[in-house]
Each structure stands twice: as structure tokens, then as C-alpha cells.
Amino acid sequence: MIEPRLISAYGALLAAAMLTVLYLYRGRAFVVYWIGSWLLVAGALGIMTRSYTDATLESVLTGLALLFTVYAAGLMRLSVESFPQHVVRWNGRRLVLLSGTALWFLVSPFVLPLSTIVLTGIIATGVLLAWSGVGYLQLGRQVRSAGALLTGGGLTLIAVSHLFAALMSIFVDVGGGPRLSGTTIVTTLFIALGMHILVFEDMTDELRVANRRLAGANEEVRRLAITDALTGCHNRRFFDEVERREVERHRRYGTALAVVFIDVNHFKRLNDSLGHDRGDEVLWMIGNLLKGQVRQSDYAIRWGGDEFLLLLSCGEEEARSKAAILKAKFDEERISAGLPGYLGLSVGVAPVSPDEGLRAAIRQADGQMYGDKLSTSSV
């Protein structure tokens, strides 16, 4: 007759081997605890496979087997606490508990009845498995993991069976240790399955997080590529991207579109007299002003040097009103910043024709801006 404990021992060794392969790939601390737990279970089952004629030897080996099962249950709890860390950590308190547990199960067989040793082993294992099962069930709800829920449910069921066996052992002679039922074997298989699922879920989650970070990094690189570093406005590269799209939208839906071309009066004079740092401050101030005055559907673009372009989703009259507001706002900020009075904005406005496109409107607005600059050249 085939001994179920021997088959289960080989199954535990196989589970440990498969988890070892996963650990070599993943390198997670909780997998190390699982491997150790399965190896201890295999050792305990191997000891329980044989029957012993010498009563003292039977008590000693039963104590050793129970020690292995308690340690295995303890490692299950440690695996929950270490998820999803990479490093296995130990502390002094755990070493004291390990030493005390080993002392009890290895020494007590010489002075206590076998039934007492078995009872304490079953209770300790049941409590630790219940603690581990609850931990995995909580983990499964937190991280939405089917593997953690399956593992936690299996551990909880085995814990219940151990605690029930502890109650039975008070009234029934359990001999050399707790019996291995078919239900326990099936539940153990589900625990092993849950562990493997959890490893793959953890791997998938890590890949998902890495992909999100990569997407965020790509988006940041793109944002930097289309943004002027000094003013925070869009740059000419961005204009090249949206030019055709905005014109097509303008044609398709018949929406109004206008451009405002902006140039800073006497900017070179400012750089020569007050320095380029002061000039950069003025450009930064203009960039903030433009971004604060345009809508979400509009674009503020640094065209080059001290020239800026606004692409506005509105008609020509509204664009001219917006340009006048910008000139007045700039004068207010210039005074507040203590900048020279010769500074100012020259602007030109032109509607975008569906037939001629953006470039023609920009040339027209540029010409109007130059006329505005000439009219204020005496300032």
C-alpha cells in the first residue's frame, strides 16, 4: 500500500524545487520562506512515514517532525510579512523563539508523554497557519491577488483541521502524530497553486508599474522636447506638430482661428544695459503672462528670441482685444518689476484663412507687429 505521507513528502520537495526556479527568476524574500517551509514539510512527512518500535526513539522523532511543522508554519507567516521585499531579514526575537521552540520539541520527548508533545505541536502549527492564512487573505484584498486569496484560504482550512485535531487529541490517542487526510492533501495542492499564481501576479504587477513609469518618462521627455525651457511656453517644434492639425480642425468644423504675433520692444537695449540675466527674467515674465491669459484650447509659443506667437481659437476682433489686454498687463508688470519704461510689447493680429493656412496668417501678423513697433519707436 502506498504511504500517503511519502507521496506528499515528494510533492513538497517538488513544490520547493519549482519555487526555487521561480526565486532564481524573481529573487523575492517571500519565495525563500516558501521554499524553506516546503522543505521542512517534506522532512516532517518523511519522518512520519516510518513506524518505530522503540518508544523513546518514536517520541524524539515525532518531536522533531512536529518541530519541522511548527517552523514551516512560522515561515509561512514570515512570508506574508516580507511581501514583496527582496531581502530576507532576521532579528534577535525570532532567533530566541526558534531556539525556545527547538528546545521544547527536542527535549520534552524525554520527560513528557507523547500525547502532550503532539498536542502542543498541533496547536502551535494551527495557530501559526491561521495567522498566516488571515495575513494572505488580507494581502489578497489589498493587492487584488487571486493567488494570495487562494493561498490564504488553503492555509486557513488546514489551520482549522489542525485545531480540530488538537481538540480530538484530548480525547483520542493520536499515536505518532496528526493524520494526513485526503482533504489536507488536496488543500495543500491548492496552496502550492496559489503560491505560483501569486508569484506571476507579482511579476505582472511589477511589469505594469515599470510600463507606467516608462510611459511617464516618455511623456516627460516629449513634454521637455516641445517646451521652451526658459519661458515654459511651447516651442517651434510643437508648432510644427500642431500646425496641420489645427488648420484641419479649423476647416472641418468651421471654427474661428487667429494668430497674435508679439515682439519685445528694445529688448537688445535691455540686454546691453542690464545684462542677459535681466533679459531672461523679462522673457520668463512674458511667458507667464501669455500662459495666464490664454484658454486651454489656445497655444502660447515662443517663436524665437524675444518673439512669441499666440494661436487662438477665436475671431479677429476677439484676438485684437486679447492683444490689447496683453500689452496693458505687460505695462503693469513692467512697472511692478521696476523695469525701464522703454520696454513694451509690439503686437500684430491676423485671422487664419482656411485657404491660405497658418503661415500666411503669421506673415500678415508679423507685418502688423512691425507696423506697431514703428508707431512706438519714438518711445
Beta strands, then each sheet from edge to edge (+ up, - down):
strand 1: 258-265
strand 2: 299-304
strand 3: 307-312
strand 4: 344-351
sheet 1: 2+ 3- 1+ 4-
end
